[in-house]
Amino acid sequence: MGTIDNKERAKELTDKLKDKLPEEVLKYFIDKCDNKVGFASSLGAEDQVLTDMICKINKNANIFTLDTGRLFPETYDLIAKTSDHYDIKIKVYFPDHTKVEAMVEEKGINHFYKSVENREMCCFLRKKEPLHRAFKGLEAWICGLRRDQSITRFDNQLVEWDEQHNLFKINPLINWSEDMVWNYIKENNVPYNELHDKGFPSIGCQPCTRAIKPGEDVRAGRWWWEQPEKKECGLHNRPVK
């Protein structure tokens, strides 16, 4: 099918599944796509909820994450804790070390603070390229986006056609609130990152994430030196050059 057909198909699927629970949306795609659907987990609170739901449907589902090389120690601990808790193997994808080394050689170790272009280059090599490899052979990917997380995510839908990766993108929690996420975590004893209890609602790479201040947006601590409309790594919405 062409891109227009895929966009229309995504709209049809959104209309069909819009009143379903996230668990039902997940089951629909896991049953329909089998090993052609993958869950890209960043180990955030939303993604931990989805991991719990997915494991209750099919523990052999494809769950993977990206190790950028600059994650928090607490994030690595959570990868191990989650794998043990659900008795699963989370596949970890790494960036191409030769390209990262060349970038650091040319730009410096913390070059991403100097410009949006530098930061997007870092995100591209450490996230987008490994994700591209993780997507090989897939027809759809599951994601933990919520609409109220950021102004860059207001327009996201339950099911979308991802033109960057030529895949259907499934956002089962798109209409959930933050309270709904944490209520699920507490009620289902879901392991989560300890940094969430220390003022980190959104957690990425350590140099690019800080705790937020009272009253700040939940993603204010991500790339805090940039304007809000720039705050995506390129995996969602805005293509990275």
GITARA-V587315 format. One record per residue. RES is the residue in one letter. PHI is phi in radians with two decimals (999 if undefined). BURIAL is b if it has 24 or more other ideal C-beta (glycine too) atoms within 12 Angstrom, else e. Layout:
# GITARA-V587315
res=RES phi=PHI burial=BURIAL
res=RES phi=PHI burial=BURIAL
This chain:
# GITARA-V587315
res=M phi=999 burial=e
res=G phi=-1.42 burial=e
res=T phi=-1.06 burial=e
res=I phi=-1.07 burial=e
res=D phi=-1.09 burial=e
res=N phi=-1.17 burial=b
res=K phi=-1.10 burial=e
res=E phi=-1.18 burial=e
res=R phi=-1.11 burial=e
res=A phi=-1.08 burial=b
res=K phi=-1.11 burial=e
res=E phi=-1.09 burial=e
res=L phi=-1.18 burial=b
res=T phi=-1.07 burial=b
res=D phi=-1.09 burial=e
res=K phi=-1.22 burial=e
res=L phi=-1.89 burial=b
res=K phi=-1.07 burial=e
res=D phi=-1.72 burial=e
res=K phi=-1.50 burial=e
res=L phi=-1.21 burial=e
res=P phi=-0.94 burial=b
res=E phi=-1.07 burial=b
res=E phi=-1.24 burial=e
res=V phi=-1.10 burial=b
res=L phi=-1.08 burial=b
res=K phi=-1.09 burial=b
res=Y phi=-1.01 burial=b
res=F phi=-1.36 burial=b
res=I phi=-1.14 burial=b
res=D phi=-1.21 burial=e
res=K phi=-1.34 burial=e
res=C phi=-1.69 burial=b
res=D phi=0.96 burial=e
res=N phi=-1.45 burial=e
res=K phi=-1.66 burial=e
res=V phi=-2.07 burial=b
res=G phi=-2.28 burial=b
res=F phi=-1.84 burial=b
res=A phi=-1.58 burial=b
res=S phi=-1.72 burial=b
res=S phi=-1.72 burial=b
res=L phi=1.24 burial=b
res=G phi=-1.27 burial=b
res=A phi=-1.02 burial=b
res=E phi=-1.09 burial=b
res=D phi=-1.21 burial=b
res=Q phi=-1.20 burial=b
res=V phi=-1.06 burial=b
res=L phi=-1.14 burial=b
res=T phi=-1.05 burial=b
res=D phi=-1.05 burial=b
res=M phi=-1.10 burial=b
res=I phi=-1.12 burial=b
res=C phi=-1.15 burial=b
res=K phi=-1.34 burial=e
res=I phi=-1.61 burial=b
res=N phi=-2.79 burial=b
res=K phi=-1.18 burial=e
res=N phi=-1.62 burial=e
res=A phi=-1.10 burial=b
res=N phi=-1.40 burial=b
res=I phi=-2.04 burial=b
res=F phi=-2.43 burial=b
res=T phi=-2.48 burial=b
res=L phi=-1.95 burial=b
res=D phi=-1.79 burial=b
res=T phi=-1.31 burial=b
res=G phi=1.60 burial=b
res=R phi=-2.36 burial=b
res=L phi=-1.43 burial=b
res=F phi=-1.22 burial=b
res=P phi=-0.97 burial=e
res=E phi=-1.10 burial=b
res=T phi=-1.24 burial=b
res=Y phi=-1.10 burial=b
res=D phi=-1.05 burial=e
res=L phi=-1.22 burial=b
res=I phi=-1.01 burial=b
res=A phi=-1.16 burial=e
res=K phi=-1.11 burial=e
res=T phi=-1.16 burial=b
res=S phi=-1.05 burial=b
res=D phi=-1.24 burial=e
res=H phi=-1.06 burial=e
res=Y phi=-1.78 burial=b
res=D phi=0.96 burial=e
res=I phi=-2.26 burial=b
res=K phi=-2.03 burial=e
res=I phi=-1.48 burial=b
res=K phi=-1.30 burial=e
res=V phi=-1.96 burial=b
res=Y phi=-1.86 burial=b
res=F phi=-2.01 burial=b
res=P phi=-1.28 burial=b
res=D phi=-1.24 burial=e
res=H phi=-1.11 burial=e
res=T phi=-1.17 burial=e
res=K phi=-1.27 burial=e
res=V phi=-1.14 burial=b
res=E phi=-1.07 burial=e
res=A phi=-1.15 burial=e
res=M phi=-1.10 burial=b
res=V phi=-1.16 burial=e
res=E phi=-1.07 burial=e
res=E phi=-1.41 burial=e
res=K phi=-1.80 burial=e
res=G phi=1.86 burial=e
res=I phi=-1.20 burial=e
res=N phi=-2.07 burial=e
res=H phi=-1.10 burial=b
res=F phi=-1.15 burial=b
res=Y phi=-1.28 burial=e
res=K phi=-1.45 burial=e
res=S phi=-2.88 burial=e
res=V phi=-1.07 burial=b
res=E phi=-1.08 burial=e
res=N phi=-1.10 burial=b
res=R phi=-1.13 burial=b
res=E phi=-1.18 burial=b
res=M phi=-1.08 burial=b
res=C phi=-1.10 burial=b
res=C phi=-1.08 burial=b
res=F phi=-1.09 burial=b
res=L phi=-1.29 burial=b
res=R phi=-1.53 burial=b
res=K phi=-2.11 burial=b
res=K phi=-1.17 burial=b
res=E phi=-1.14 burial=b
res=P phi=-1.08 burial=b
res=L phi=-1.11 burial=b
res=H phi=-1.02 burial=b
res=R phi=-1.18 burial=e
res=A phi=-1.14 burial=b
res=F phi=-1.43 burial=b
res=K phi=-1.00 burial=e
res=G phi=1.52 burial=e
res=L phi=-1.58 burial=b
res=E phi=-1.92 burial=b
res=A phi=-2.67 burial=b
res=W phi=-2.29 burial=b
res=I phi=-1.69 burial=b
res=C phi=-2.42 burial=b
res=G phi=-1.67 burial=b
res=L phi=-1.12 burial=b
res=R phi=-2.17 burial=b
res=R phi=-1.12 burial=e
res=D phi=-1.58 burial=b
res=Q phi=-1.26 burial=b
res=S phi=-2.84 burial=b
res=I phi=-1.15 burial=e
res=T phi=-1.37 burial=b
res=R phi=-2.11 burial=b
res=F phi=-1.04 burial=e
res=D phi=-1.63 burial=e
res=N phi=-1.18 burial=b
res=Q phi=-2.08 burial=b
res=L phi=-1.02 burial=b
res=V phi=-2.22 burial=b
res=E phi=-2.33 burial=b
res=W phi=-1.67 burial=b
res=D phi=-1.56 burial=b
res=E phi=-1.19 burial=e
res=Q phi=-1.07 burial=b
res=H phi=-2.00 burial=b
res=N phi=0.97 burial=e
res=L phi=-2.44 burial=b
res=F phi=-1.38 burial=b
res=K phi=-1.93 burial=b
res=I phi=-1.90 burial=b
res=N phi=-2.06 burial=b
res=P phi=-1.08 burial=b
res=L phi=-1.78 burial=b
res=I phi=-0.97 burial=b
res=N phi=-1.79 burial=b
res=W phi=-1.38 burial=b
res=S phi=-1.63 burial=e
res=E phi=-1.09 burial=b
res=D phi=-1.08 burial=e
res=M phi=-1.11 burial=e
res=V phi=-1.07 burial=b
res=W phi=-1.26 burial=e
res=N phi=-1.12 burial=e
res=Y phi=-1.13 burial=b
res=I phi=-1.03 burial=b
res=K phi=-1.21 burial=e
res=E phi=-1.22 burial=e
res=N phi=-1.94 burial=e
res=N phi=0.93 burial=e
res=V phi=-1.50 burial=b
res=P phi=-1.13 burial=b
res=Y phi=-2.52 burial=b
res=N phi=-1.22 burial=b
res=E phi=-1.05 burial=e
res=L phi=-1.14 burial=b
res=H phi=-1.08 burial=b
res=D phi=-1.43 burial=e
res=K phi=-2.04 burial=e
res=G phi=1.57 burial=e
res=F phi=-1.94 burial=b
res=P phi=-1.28 burial=b
res=S phi=-2.22 burial=b
res=I phi=-2.20 burial=b
res=G phi=-2.23 burial=b
res=C phi=-1.24 burial=b
res=Q phi=-1.03 burial=e
res=P phi=-1.19 burial=b
res=C phi=-1.92 burial=b
res=T phi=-2.34 burial=b
res=R phi=-2.32 burial=b
res=A phi=-1.19 burial=e
res=I phi=-1.64 burial=e
res=K phi=-1.65 burial=e
res=P phi=-0.94 burial=e
res=G phi=1.58 burial=e
res=E phi=-1.36 burial=e
res=D phi=-1.07 burial=e
res=V phi=-1.08 burial=b
res=R phi=-1.85 burial=b
res=A phi=-1.11 burial=b
res=G phi=-1.46 burial=b
res=R phi=-1.63 burial=b
res=W phi=0.81 burial=b
res=W phi=-1.07 burial=b
res=W phi=-1.48 burial=e
res=E phi=-1.85 burial=b
res=Q phi=-1.26 burial=e
res=P phi=-0.94 burial=e
res=E phi=-1.25 burial=e
res=K phi=-1.68 burial=b
res=K phi=-1.42 burial=b
res=E phi=-2.43 burial=b
res=C phi=-1.53 burial=b
res=G phi=1.87 burial=b
res=L phi=-1.25 burial=b
res=H phi=-2.20 burial=b
res=N phi=1.20 burial=b
res=R phi=-1.55 burial=e
res=P phi=-1.15 burial=e
res=V phi=-1.76 burial=b
res=K phi=-1.50 burial=e
